[in-house]
Amino acid sequence: MKQRAFFVLAFTLSLILLFVLPLSAKEIKTLSQFPMSGPVGSLPEFGWGFIDGMNWVNGEGGGVNGKKIKWFLEDFRYNPTVEVANFNKYTAEHSPDEFLMATGYITGGLKPLIDKVNKEQKIPWLDGSYSTEIFGAEGGPTKYPYYYSLGATYGDQLKILIKWIKENYKGKGNPKVALVYSPTAWGKDGIPEAKAYAKKKGVDLVAEIEYPYSATSATGECMEIRKAKAQYVIYHGYSGASGCTAIFFKTAKKILKGVQLMGTHYTTGRMAILVAQDAYDGYVGVATRPFVDAVPRSKTPMDNPMVKMAHEFAKKYRPAEYKKSIKEKNAIKDMFLYMEGLTYALMLQKALTDADNAGDLSREGVKKALDNMVWDFNGMFDGKTFSYKSHTIPMLQIFKAKVKLVDYKGKKVPMGAVVPISDWINVDEVKW
């Protein structure tokens, strides 16, 4: 009798193991793509931050309730065709019940993948795109249910700037604004929304100028702005590191006396201090992240927990790159880029862990976790939380640049930072 009971128990256990082991052996897989090289220049910091973040997640960070993430990283070289091809390759090679999340970085990759991601694969996709078309009122979770942005749209960024102009204008009549934008999808994004909102708020758009990345002069553009008697210039669709940005700001400071220069996320930060130098002083811009990297780096405020975390990671995992000058090879040129890579790693862990806690570690489970997420992102927004219901992280802050030239080893070099002049603004809660 005992022998029979033993065999029954052994048989039962073998059946349990037969069904449980394959389930427990199922891997958690993700794919992330960053522009670490290519036409935007060499930007390996994205990948460095992500690699360090994912290694931490799978180690000290505890993974997904103890389970490790098998993550893949590709450099898509700022080429949408490469981004699409990479994603197609991974979906062909990996099972949907293991390949649970993907991330990208530009609108150009999102558009051709709309049906592939949202209808065929139905896989949650986090992206660095702030596309108004995809994530604004005409798109969003109803139209693109598996797309999630890591920042507020360009339309909302431009509208916040116009709102700030209206609220801070002290002159007579309506404030007069010139829009300067790049001839790219990024530069044109949000312009229709900005124009409609300006009309609603009683802000006059007196000039609209398309200014090329290849520009070697901005005199003509600045003279046109002066002729239009603009009091504010919103400069949109450019990197702060671009040569055309330095040319425009330095020319504007000479020709547009007393005109307030303003801009959106990617013009608000460290690189503009370095390229535009003291011409950047007084600039007012909006950004979706806290300021991460003063010039010099040692002067960076560390009161924001996420900023502090990013610097601690870089010091620990990339000490040589962190200390190098911006002109040296393999330097961390801008800690914002490094923190963005780290941000993606932490977002992947958060979404996968929330899904696992809900007992549904699948693509649909991750989607539900993202849709229900309410988070302060490790204190990134000074303790304020956001809801992902709009499929964007809807947080913005307005900054002002403080830059001066100082003598250093016989040369004039810029020093400064962009400092917040507003609290964090949740655009999902703004009464437009």
C-alpha positions in Angstrom: 0.0 0.0 0.0 2.8 2.4 0.9 4.7 1.4 -2.2 1.6 2.2 -4.4 1.1 5.5 -2.7 4.7 6.4 -3.3 4.3 5.6 -7.0 1.1 7.7 -7.2 2.8 10.6 -5.5 5.9 10.3 -7.8 3.7 10.2 -10.9 1.7 13.2 -9.7 4.9 15.2 -9.1 6.2 14.3 -12.5 3.1 15.6 -14.2 3.3 18.8 -12.2 7.0 19.2 -13.2 6.1 18.4 -16.8 3.7 21.3 -17.0 5.3 23.8 -14.6 8.9 23.7 -15.7 8.3 24.9 -19.3 6.3 27.8 -17.8 8.9 28.7 -15.3 11.6 28.5 -18.0 9.9 31.1 -20.2 12.1 34.0 -20.7 11.2 37.7 -20.5 12.6 39.4 -23.6 12.7 43.1 -24.7 14.2 45.0 -27.6 15.4 48.6 -27.4 16.8 50.8 -30.1 18.7 54.1 -29.8 20.4 56.4 -32.2 23.9 55.8 -30.9 25.6 56.9 -34.2 24.6 58.2 -37.6 23.4 61.6 -38.9 22.7 63.1 -35.4 26.4 62.4 -34.5 27.9 59.9 -32.2 25.6 59.5 -29.3 26.7 56.4 -27.5 25.6 57.8 -24.2 22.0 56.5 -24.9 23.3 53.0 -25.1 25.7 53.4 -22.1 22.9 54.6 -19.8 20.6 51.8 -21.0 23.3 49.1 -20.6 24.2 50.2 -17.1 20.6 50.5 -16.2 19.7 47.0 -17.4 22.7 45.4 -15.8 21.6 47.0 -12.5 18.0 45.9 -13.0 19.0 42.3 -13.5 21.4 42.5 -10.5 21.0 44.9 -7.6 17.6 46.0 -8.9 16.1 42.6 -8.4 14.9 42.1 -12.0 11.2 41.3 -12.3 10.4 40.0 -8.9 13.7 38.0 -9.1 13.3 37.0 -12.7 15.9 38.4 -15.1 15.1 40.3 -18.3 16.8 39.1 -21.5 17.3 42.4 -23.2 18.5 43.2 -26.7 20.0 46.6 -27.8 20.4 47.8 -31.3 21.9 51.0 -32.7 19.5 52.1 -35.4 21.8 54.9 -36.5 18.9 57.4 -36.6 17.5 55.6 -39.6 13.8 54.6 -39.6 14.4 51.9 -42.2 17.0 50.2 -39.9 14.6 50.6 -36.9 11.8 48.9 -38.8 14.1 46.1 -40.1 15.4 45.4 -36.6 11.9 45.1 -35.1 10.8 42.8 -37.9 13.8 40.6 -37.4 13.1 40.2 -33.6 9.4 39.5 -34.1 10.3 36.8 -36.6 12.9 35.2 -34.3 11.2 35.4 -30.8 7.9 34.1 -29.5 5.2 36.6 -28.6 4.8 35.0 -25.1 8.4 35.9 -24.4 9.1 39.0 -26.4 6.9 41.3 -24.3 8.1 44.9 -24.9 9.9 47.1 -27.5 11.3 50.6 -27.4 12.3 53.1 -30.1 13.3 56.8 -30.3 11.9 58.7 -33.3 8.6 59.4 -35.1 10.1 58.1 -38.4 10.1 54.6 -37.1 6.7 54.7 -35.4 4.8 55.6 -38.6 5.7 52.6 -40.8 5.2 50.3 -37.8 1.7 51.5 -36.9 -0.1 48.4 -38.1 2.7 46.0 -37.3 2.8 47.1 -33.6 -0.8 48.0 -32.9 -2.7 45.4 -35.0 -0.5 42.5 -35.9 1.9 42.1 -33.0 0.0 44.0 -30.3 3.2 44.7 -28.3 3.6 47.6 -25.9 6.1 50.0 -27.5 7.8 52.9 -25.5 9.2 55.7 -27.6 11.2 58.9 -27.4 9.0 60.5 -30.0 6.9 63.5 -28.9 4.8 63.4 -32.1 1.6 65.4 -31.8 0.1 63.4 -34.7 0.6 60.1 -33.0 0.3 61.0 -29.3 -1.9 64.1 -29.5 -5.7 64.5 -29.6 -6.0 63.0 -33.1 -4.0 59.9 -32.2 -3.4 58.6 -28.7 -4.5 55.4 -27.0 -7.8 55.0 -29.0 -6.1 55.1 -32.4 -2.7 53.6 -31.4 -3.3 51.5 -28.3 0.2 50.0 -28.0 2.2 53.1 -28.5 3.5 55.0 -25.4 5.6 58.2 -25.4 8.1 59.1 -22.7 7.3 62.8 -22.9 4.6 65.5 -23.6 3.9 66.2 -27.3 5.5 69.1 -29.2 2.1 70.6 -29.6 1.7 70.8 -25.8 5.3 72.1 -25.4 4.6 74.9 -27.9 1.2 75.7 -26.3 2.8 75.9 -22.8 5.3 78.4 -24.2 2.5 80.5 -25.7 0.6 80.3 -22.4 3.7 81.5 -20.5 4.0 84.4 -23.0 0.4 85.5 -22.5 0.6 85.2 -18.7 3.9 87.1 -18.4 3.4 89.8 -21.1 3.4 93.3 -19.6 3.1 95.4 -22.8 0.2 97.0 -24.6 -2.0 95.1 -27.1 -1.3 91.5 -28.0 2.2 89.9 -27.6 3.9 89.4 -31.0 5.6 86.1 -31.6 7.8 84.7 -34.4 8.0 80.9 -35.0 11.3 79.6 -36.3 11.2 75.9 -37.2 13.3 73.3 -39.0 12.3 71.8 -42.3 11.8 68.4 -40.7 8.9 66.4 -39.4 10.1 67.2 -35.9 10.3 71.0 -36.7 6.8 71.1 -38.3 5.2 69.0 -35.5 2.9 71.0 -33.3 3.0 74.1 -35.4 -0.7 73.9 -36.4 -1.7 73.4 -32.7 0.5 76.3 -31.7 -1.1 78.6 -34.2 -4.6 77.7 -33.3 -3.8 78.1 -29.6 -2.1 81.5 -30.1 -5.2 82.8 -31.9 -7.4 81.5 -29.0 -5.2 83.2 -26.4 -4.8 86.6 -28.2 -1.2 86.1 -29.1 -0.2 87.4 -32.6 2.0 85.3 -34.8 3.8 87.9 -36.9 6.4 85.7 -38.6 6.8 82.0 -39.5 10.3 81.1 -40.7 11.7 77.8 -41.9 15.4 77.8 -41.0 17.6 75.0 -42.3 20.0 72.8 -40.4 22.6 73.5 -43.1 22.4 77.3 -42.4 25.7 79.2 -42.4 24.0 82.5 -41.6 20.9 83.7 -39.8 21.0 87.4 -40.7 18.2 87.3 -43.2 15.9 85.4 -40.8 16.7 87.7 -37.9 16.1 90.8 -40.1 12.7 89.5 -41.1 11.8 88.9 -37.4 12.9 92.4 -36.5 10.9 93.9 -39.4 7.8 92.0 -38.1 8.4 93.6 -34.7 8.3 90.3 -32.9 8.8 90.5 -29.1 9.3 86.7 -28.7 10.9 84.0 -30.9 10.0 80.4 -30.4 12.8 78.3 -31.9 11.6 74.7 -32.5 12.8 71.5 -34.1 16.5 71.8 -33.4 19.1 70.2 -31.2 21.0 72.5 -28.9 24.2 70.9 -30.2 23.5 71.9 -33.8 25.8 74.4 -35.5 22.7 76.2 -36.9 21.6 76.8 -33.3 24.8 78.6 -32.4 24.6 80.7 -35.5 21.0 81.7 -34.9 21.4 82.6 -31.2 24.5 84.6 -31.7 23.0 86.5 -34.6 19.7 87.0 -32.8 21.6 88.5 -29.8 23.1 91.2 -32.1 20.1 92.0 -34.3 17.1 91.3 -32.0 17.8 93.5 -29.0 15.3 92.9 -26.2 13.5 90.0 -28.0 12.9 86.9 -25.8 14.4 83.7 -27.3 12.5 80.6 -26.4 12.4 76.9 -27.4 11.3 73.4 -26.9 12.8 70.3 -25.2 15.8 69.5 -27.3 17.1 73.2 -27.4 16.8 73.4 -23.6 19.9 72.0 -21.9 23.6 71.7 -21.7 24.7 71.5 -25.3 23.2 74.9 -26.2 25.3 76.4 -23.4 28.4 75.0 -25.0 27.7 75.9 -28.7 25.8 79.2 -28.3 27.7 80.3 -25.2 26.6 83.6 -23.7 24.2 84.2 -26.5 22.1 81.5 -24.8 21.9 83.6 -21.6 18.3 84.5 -20.8 16.7 81.9 -23.1 13.4 80.5 -21.8 12.5 77.0 -22.7 10.4 74.0 -21.9 11.7 70.5 -21.2 10.2 67.1 -20.3 13.0 66.2 -17.9 14.8 68.0 -15.1 18.1 69.7 -15.9 20.8 67.1 -15.7 24.2 68.6 -16.6 25.6 72.1 -15.7 28.8 73.5 -17.2 31.0 72.6 -15.5 29.5 69.2 -14.5 30.5 69.6 -10.9 28.1 72.5 -10.5 25.0 70.4 -11.3 22.3 70.6 -8.6 21.7 67.1 -7.1 18.5 67.8 -5.3 16.4 65.9 -7.8 16.6 62.1 -7.0 16.6 61.0 -10.6 19.4 63.4 -11.6 21.4 62.3 -8.6 20.8 58.6 -9.5 22.0 59.1 -13.1 25.2 60.8 -12.0 25.9 58.1 -9.4 25.4 55.5 -12.1 27.7 57.2 -14.5 30.4 57.7 -11.9 30.2 54.1 -10.9 29.9 52.4 -14.2 31.6 54.9 -16.6 34.1 56.8 -14.4 36.5 57.6 -17.2 33.8 58.7 -19.7 32.2 60.8 -17.0 35.4 62.8 -16.2 36.5 63.4 -19.8 36.2 66.7 -21.6 33.5 67.0 -24.2 36.2 67.3 -26.8 37.7 63.9 -25.9 36.8 60.6 -27.5 34.3 58.4 -25.7 33.2 61.2 -23.3 29.8 61.5 -21.8 29.1 64.8 -23.6 25.6 65.3 -22.0 24.3 63.5 -19.0 20.8 64.0 -20.4 21.5 61.3 -23.0 22.9 58.9 -20.4 19.9 59.5 -18.1 17.5 58.8 -21.0 19.0 55.4 -21.6 18.7 54.7 -17.8 15.1 56.0 -17.9 14.2 53.4 -20.5 15.7 50.6 -18.4 13.8 51.7 -15.3 10.5 52.0 -17.3 10.9 48.5 -18.6 11.4 47.1 -15.1 8.5 49.1 -13.7 6.0 47.9 -16.4 7.1 44.3 -16.4 7.1 44.1 -12.6 3.6 45.7 -12.3 2.3 43.1 -14.9 3.9 40.3 -12.9 2.4 41.6 -9.7 -1.0 41.5 -11.3 -0.4 37.9 -12.3 -0.3 38.6 -16.1 3.3 38.7 -17.4 2.2 38.9 -21.1 1.9 41.6 -23.7 -1.6 42.3 -22.7 -0.7 42.3 -19.1 2.1 44.8 -19.7 -0.3 47.0 -21.6 -2.8 46.9 -18.7 0.1 47.8 -16.3 1.1 50.8 -18.4 -2.5 52.0 -18.8 -3.0 51.8 -15.0 0.4 53.2 -14.1 0.6 56.1 -11.6 4.3 56.9 -10.8 6.6 59.6 -9.6 9.5 58.0 -11.7 11.9 57.8 -8.8 11.2 61.4 -7.9 12.0 62.8 -11.3 9.2 65.3 -11.1 10.0 66.6 -7.6 7.6 64.1 -6.1 4.7 64.7 -8.5 3.1 61.6 -10.0 1.7 61.2 -13.5 -0.8 58.8 -14.9 -0.1 57.0 -18.2 -3.7 57.2 -19.3 -2.9 59.5 -22.2 0.0 57.2 -23.3 2.4 60.1 -22.7 4.4 61.1 -19.7 2.6 64.5 -19.5 5.1 66.4 -17.4 6.8 69.7 -18.4 8.8 72.4 -16.7 9.8 75.8 -17.9 13.5 76.8 -17.5 15.6 79.9 -18.0 19.3 79.8 -19.0 21.9 81.6 -17.0 25.2 81.6 -18.8 28.4 83.7 -18.6 31.9 83.7 -20.2 34.7 83.2 -17.8 38.5 83.2 -18.2 40.0 79.7 -18.1 43.6 79.1 -19.1 43.7 82.2 -21.2 40.5 81.5 -23.0 36.9 82.6 -22.6 34.7 79.6 -21.9 31.0 79.4 -21.1 29.7 78.4 -17.6 26.1 78.0 -16.6 22.9 76.0 -16.3 19.2 76.2 -17.1 17.2 76.7 -13.9 13.5 76.0 -13.4 11.2 79.0 -13.3 8.0 77.0 -12.9 6.8 73.9 -11.0 6.3 70.7 -12.9 3.2 71.1 -15.1 1.0 68.1 -15.9 -0.4 69.0 -19.4 -3.2 66.4 -18.9 -4.5 68.7 -16.1 -3.9 72.1 -17.7 -7.0 74.2 -18.4 -6.1 75.4 -21.9 
